[in-house]
């Protein structure tokens, strides 16, 4: 695996190969990321992973400095899944003027859902992903469905700015007990970790009930909330149209139920698709 | 010359050739544009011109509908200078959702100089140029120095978003009497047209005087203003650092003097570089 630290070297490497799939990450890799790499191998003969802890997408009070940096362990994992190149730029390489002057400004969805609590977060995500696309020039890029709002925003950005990249959504990687894989899970105590899978369990109950013809979404949500609060998870939901993330009307065919739950220190997110 | 109307066809054409230089225009072509085409031929073996009257960059009170559309005459001119492909998309092709949701947001310079009078203009320019770059994927793109602020913003955008395109600045095309070529010149009456070259004449006087060691910029500006007002040109100036467009300090080595003059209906712009 080639480790590439500059934009110029990345471009030179890119020119020498034909099809490339990119997996953008902030490092601290787990099985979920490796599933993205596996999906990337399906898309192109060369796979590039980027590791860059992107200051732009951290808000006030979000601890950029404390974000786990585990470079050596990450490299080992990436070599084991046959990644061809790791793009690992410094901050000075991606933000040479310190301040990013030109930003990709997403529409209002950036301030909804998770964006309500993280002003500027999705602008920072969109901008760095646009930069990474321009540097690596991948044919395809893989993003997990766990960060569903992020995936939605990136798909919309690619369409709207005509970026020549195929966005490949990848199913959520889960622990055996159903908990969605996330670097945030590392912040859970043992007790919290034991309670955490209830989030997904409740999502599947809601989905199965909707698929069985139950249309009383409010009652389903209330029952799930009661179960989760009992276990210490304070929960926020939104059910939305899967394609636009706009409010779902009764009888919507393709729903996504998005959930965010505070459990101890971390805020866990998960979601489930309901296709009726 | 191939005439290409869809993003998909443009991409297919692009894939079949190696090096491409792009000249983005809004049509209504004159000699200045053809000089851009000549510069493009120096950059790549294939030259693409785009014609798209971009609604996004028109402000309130700026007449998008009245902008001259001269497609047949434009095609004739482009064929005569051996353009390989003309990208001529409809509005529905570039803005399929009508509203452009994701915008490239330039920094504060977008609201200075010409931007003071045209809120949103440079956001619209940056966004459509970013889209055109993503669609045509040129190796190089040529822009005239006449729209110096636009050129500055595009150069900065390319650096800041890491767009894989070389921006090629092209000298201002001028009529024999010195007037900078512009589609706006068509709005001048015969009398105004006769007065218009004074703008450039005064710019050259200022430059030559500065090069000769005169440092009283304020006096130079006042003298030029008096001469221009006598001829009916109401003028705004800014002398700036050529690289950043920030305020020039005394003794600045690389200056640009930017001028905008109202003459009858149109607002003419011109500029001159001073390298000491």
Interface residues (C-beta under 8 A of the other chain):
Chain A: X7 X11 X97 X100 X101 X102 X103 X104 X105 X106 X107 X126 X127 X130 X131 X134 X135 X137 X156 X157 X160 X161 X162 X163 X164
Chain B: X7 X11 X97 X100 X101 X102 X103 X104 X105 X106 X107 X126 X127 X130 X131 X134 X135 X137 X156 X157 X160 X161 X162 X163 X164
